[in-house]
Amino acid sequence: MKPVKVLCIGGSDTSGGAGIQADLKVVSVCGCWGTSVITAVTAQNTKGVSGIFPVSPEFVGKQIDVVLSDIGVDAVKTGMLPTEEIIQMVARKIKKYNLKKVVIDPVMIAKGGKTLMQQKARKALIKELIPLASVITPNIPEADILSKMNITSIADMKKAAAKIYELGVRNVLIKGGHLAGARKSDVTDVLYNGSYYEFSSKRITLKDIHGTGCTYASALAAGIAGGDNIINAALKAKILIASAIKYAVKPGKGYSSANVFGALFKRT
């Protein structure tokens, strides 16, 4: 049997809650075969990030070449891309292999506030990578940066999505989890691709859940890889992330982590 394949490009998270570790869990739960390219090694736990060691752009490129020359891919999901040179390398490989189903999670700041993307890298993301993407999935703080707005409402999310869309991406999905002050009872995400779509779920009153962005974007990539259109893929990803937050686990003394295995996950 030939599996549906999702290539996850991003940083390693030693806590297991986000990054490549989270990506591969999500892709597997969604019934796809996950491959990975490591862009950075981090030292982190549930209390925060203690250190980041970027992989050389050349070795990032080599990882991509080796995976795609043998296994191939049905969709790509990018996460932490810490340097300008790494972003340029990823963009170059996307062009080389003519990859069309590309989901970008623009990871800029860690849960604890640690900067995960250099300033030059942000500019490279906007100029070189976003125009190659089929969908980008910023949270509110990331959408603030990309749209140069201060988002405080659903209406602002729609305006920001339209501005980000003008950067050349085909679909913009802004996640509304950080918009607690505006709508306390639910979480609404806004998708824009020339038309607006909203996806809402009941807000779960848990704070500081690690790995939600990675989980959402990876689920979206899995859906697209399997042939779903963007609307159906976004709906399935929304359902999965709501469940992953509901069944969040607390592996350490700090943040809880999204749990895509739901009630089947063993607890002690």
N, C-alpha and C positions, 0 to 999 in steps of 0.2 A: 504494500500500500504506500502510495506517495503522499506524504503529509503536506499540508499548507504551512508555509515557512515565513517566519517573521524575523528579520534581522534587527537586533536591539543594539544601538550604538550609544554608549554613555559611560558614566563613572561607576566604579565598584564601591559599594557601601558595606563596610565591615559589620554594621549592625544587622544587615539583612532586610531592613525595612523599606529601602528605596533603591534607586539606581538599577544596575543590571540585575541584581538579585531579585528585586521586585518585578522587573520586566519579565524575567524568565518564568517566575511563578504565574504571573497573569496570563502570559501567552499559552502556557501549558494548560491552565484551567479552561481557557477558551478553545482548547482542542487543536492548537497549532504547535509546530516544532519551532522552538526558539534557538537562534544562533546569536552570538554576541561579539561585539568589538569594544574593547576597553579603552576609553579615552583618558582616564585618570584613576589612580589608586588613592583612596582616601583612608584616613584613620578617624573613625567616628563611632560613637555609640549612641544610646538613646538620649544622652544629655547634650550632644552637639558634635560638631566637626572639629577635630584637633589638628588635622593636617591634610594637605592635598598635594599629590605628586603627579603632574600631567605626564602622560605617555608621549613619546616623540611623535610628531606628525607623520614621519616616515613609517613608523611601526603601526600607527593607526591605519595608514593606507595599505600596508602589507596585510593586516588582519582582514580588511575588507576584500582585497584581491583574492586571498586564499579561500575565504568562505564562498564568495560569489563564483569563483572559477570552478568549484566542485558542487556545492549544494544549491546555489541559486537563492532566489528570494521572491516572495509574493508581495511583501510590504516591508517598509523600513520604518523604524521608530528611533528618533534621536532624543537623547536626554542631555546630560551634562557635557558640554563642549567648552572647556575652560579657556582656550586660547584662540587668538585670531588664526594662527597657522593650522590648528586642528580643524577649525571650521572650513577654512579654505580647502584642506585636503578632503574632507567629507563632501563638500560641494563638487570638487573635481571628480570624485568617484561616482557620485550620483549622475553626473553628466556622462562620464565614460561608459557606464553600464545602462544608461538611458532609463533610470528608475523613475517610475511615475507615481507609485503609491508611497508617498513619504509623509509621515506624521512627525511634526516637530513639537516637542515639549520644551519651551525655551527656559530651561533651568538657569536661573540667575542668582537666587538667594536660597540658602538652606533654611530648614525649619527654625534653627536657632539664630539665624541672622547672618551666618557666614556667607561672604560673597563667593559664588561659584563660577562666575564668568567675568573675565577682565573687561575693562571699558572698550578696548580695541576689538575684543571679541564680539561685543554687542553690536558694534558698527558692522563687522563682517557678517554677523547673523542677518542683519537687516538687508545689507546690500547683496550678499552672495548666496545665502542659504534659503531665506524665506521665499524668494521668487521661484525656487525649485520645488516647493512643498505643495502637497495636495491639501493639507490641513495643518494649522498651528493651534496649540491648546494652552494659551496663557491663563494664569490665574489673574486676579484683579491687580496685584502689585506689578506683575509683569506686563499686563495690558496697559497700566498707567505709563510705564516706560516706553513701550512700543508705540502708543498712540499720542504720547505727550499730553495726557489728560489726567485729571483727578476724578476717578470714577466713584460715584457715591449712590448710584441708582441703576435700575434696569435700563432706563432711558440712556444713561451715560454709557452703559455696557454696549448698547446698540450703536451709539455714535462712535465709540472706540473701535468696535468690530469693523465698522465701515472704513475707518481710517487705516486700520491694520490691513484690511483687504486691499487697499490701494498700494500696498508694498509689493503686491504681485502674487500672493498666495491665493489658492482657489477657494478655500474655506477657512473661516475663522471661528473657533469655538472658545468663547471666554467663559471660564468657570466662575460661578458666583459664590463660592464658599466663603470668601472674605467679605461679603456684603452683608454681614450679620446685622448691622445697624439699620439697614433699610428694610429688610424683610426677615424677621426673626423666626417665623414659623416654617419657612421652607428655604430651599436652595434652588435658585434658577440659573441655568446655564443658557447662554445665547449663542446660537450658530448663525453666521451670516455668509452667504455665497451669492449675493445679489438679491436674495430674499431672506427674511428673518424667521428663525424657528426658536422656540423656547422649550427647554426640558427642565421640569421641576420635580423635586422630591422633598419629602418631609425632612426638616433639619434635625439631625441627631445631636443632642447636647453633650458631645464629647469634645474636649479641647486638645489642640496640638496633636493631631493624627499625622504620623509620618508616612510618606510614600503615596499619598493620595494622587498627586499629579502624575507620577510614574504609572500608577495603576490605571488611571483613566486613559492616558495616552496609549498605553500598551494594549488595553482592551479595544480601543478604537482602531489601532493598527491591525489587530487580529481580525476584527470584523471586516475591515476593508480588504485584508488579504484573502479572506474567505469568500469575497464577492459581494458583500453587502454594499448598498449605496451609503452615502455619508449620513443620511437621516437615520436609517436603521442601525448603522454602526454606532452612531452617537447615542441612540436610545438604549441599545444593549450595554454600552459602556456606562451609561448613567445608572442603569439598574445594578450592574456589577459593583460600581464604586459605592453606591448606597448600602449594599449588602456588606461590602468590605469594611466600611466604617461602622456599621451596626455590630459586626463581630470582631471589632478591633481587639488586639491583644497587647499586653504590656510586658515585653520581654526583659526590660531592664528597669532602672530606677527613674528614667526620664520620660520621654514621649511614648505614647502608644503607637502602634503601627497598624496600618490597614491590613486586613486579613481576608484574602480572596477565597480561602478554603471554608469559610463560614463555620457552621456548627460542627463540622467534621474535624476541625482542628483540635488536637489534644491539648488539654489544660491540666496543670497540676495544682 
